[in-house]
Amino acid sequence: MSDGYYNSKKTDDLCEHVCGQGSKAAKTISRLKCVLKGFDLRTYLLLFVLMPFAILAIYLHGQKFTYFFRPLWESPPKPFQTIPHYYNENVTMEALCSLHGWGIRESPRRVFDAVLFSNEKDLLTVRWNELYPFVTQFVLLESNSTFTGLPKPLVFKSNKDQFKFVEPRLTYGTVGGRFRKGENPFVEEAYQRVALDQLLRIAGIEEDDLLIMSDVDEIPSAHTINLLRWCDDIPQVLHLQLKNYLYSFEYYVDSKSWRASIHRYSPGKTRYAHFRQGNVLLADSGWHCSFCFRYISEFVFKMKAYSHSDRVRFSHYLNPKRIQDVICKGTDLFDMLPEEYTFKEIIGKMGPVPRSYSAVHLPSYLLDNAEQYKYLLPGNCVRDKQTGFK
C-alpha cells in the first residue's frame, strides 16, 4: 500500500487516541481538531468561501436565475391569430372594413370604455382625449384600497374637475377595499373587476355594444375603435396588439402587449377581465405605457401597490435617487430579467431598453400638449420631486 495510506491511518489512530483522553470539554475540542486535520485546502475554500458566496448570490439574484432558466420548464403560450391592421386617414371606412374582410354597418355600434383607476391622472387624460370622439360612455371604478390591501386616497374623486369634458358621458363608481392582510393581490384585483361588471350594467351597456377592457395605461388608438364600431362581423372577442413603452414614449420595448381587448357585449356571458380571453389579435392597435408617471412618489406607490409588489425584494429598490437613475438609464425597476420563453429572446433583451427618438404616431392629445406632458416624450427622463397625490 502507498505511503499516503499509512500516513492517513496513522493520523486517524492518533486522533482516536487523543479524542479518548481528558475531560469532556477537552474531548470535544480534540475531536474538532481531529476533524479539521482531515480537511485539505480545497475543503476550506468550499466551506468558507464558495458556499457563503453561493448563498449570497442566490439571495441577491435568485429571481434572475429562475427567470433566465424559465425556458426549461415553461412553454410559450399558444400563438395568436394576428389580423393585419389597415389604416390611412384618406381611405374610406367601407374600404378599410373590406380590407379586413368585414362588412360595413349602416350605423356604428355604441362603445363603452371601462377602467379600474388607481392614480394615473395624466395617462387617463391622454386616453380619454384619444377615445372621446368614438366612446358612448366612459366607465370608471375607483377603490380606497390598492390590490395589495394598502389604503389609497380617491384620487379621481379629488380631481374630478380636471375631467369635466367627459362628465356628460361618465359613469363613476367607488368600491370599498376589503383590506385582507397577506392575501394574494390578484384576489382583490378580481374582486374589483367584478364590481366593474356591475357598474357597466348601471351605465346601460346592452347586447352587441363594444366594450373596451384594458388598464388605464393600455390606450387603444382612436382609429382602431372607430374601425371596430363601424365594421360588421368582427370577432366576438378581439385582443389588441399594443406597442410596449417603459417610463415614457422614449423607451420602446416591443409590440407584445396583448391584454387589452374589445368585446361585443353579451349579457350574462361577458365578464370584465385582464387575461387572455380569445385567440384573435389585431395588429398595431395602440400604446401601452408602463410606469409612465410624472412624479417619483407615483413610482414608489405603484411598486408597493400593484399585484406584483412581491418584486420589491429589497427596501433600497424604493429609494427615489435609485428610481430616477433607473428611469434615465432605461433599466428595470425591480432588477429583473426579461419575461421571455426562449434563451435567445432573454439574452437579446438583457440590459437597458434602447432610447427611441421617434414621437411619430403617438396620441394626438399628447403632441398637442407636448409642453404639459414633456416627461412622456423623448429627451425628458428627469422627473419632478413633488408628490403625485393632490
Secondary structure as UniProt FT lines:
FT   HELIX           3..19
FT   HELIX           24..37
FT   HELIX           41..45
FT   HELIX           46..50
FT   HELIX           51..68
FT   HELIX           70..73
FT   STRAND          81..83
FT   TURN            89..90
FT   HELIX           93..99
FT   TURN            100..101
FT   STRAND          103..104
FT   STRAND          111..117
FT   HELIX           121..131
FT   HELIX           132..134
FT   STRAND          137..143
FT   TURN            147..148
FT   HELIX           155..158
FT   HELIX           160..169
FT   STRAND          170..175
FT   TURN            181..182
FT   HELIX           185..203
FT   TURN            207..208
FT   STRAND          210..213
FT   TURN            216..217
FT   STRAND          218..220
FT   HELIX           222..230
FT   STRAND          231..232
FT   STRAND          237..240
FT   STRAND          242..246
FT   TURN            249..250
FT   STRAND          252..257
FT   STRAND          261..264
FT   TURN            267..269
FT   STRAND          280..282
FT   STRAND          286..290
FT   HELIX           296..305
FT   TURN            307..308
FT   HELIX           309..311
FT   HELIX           315..318
FT   HELIX           320..329
FT   TURN            333..334
FT   HELIX           343..349
FT   TURN            360..361
FT   HELIX           364..368
FT   TURN            369..373
FT   HELIX           374..376
FT   TURN            378..379
//
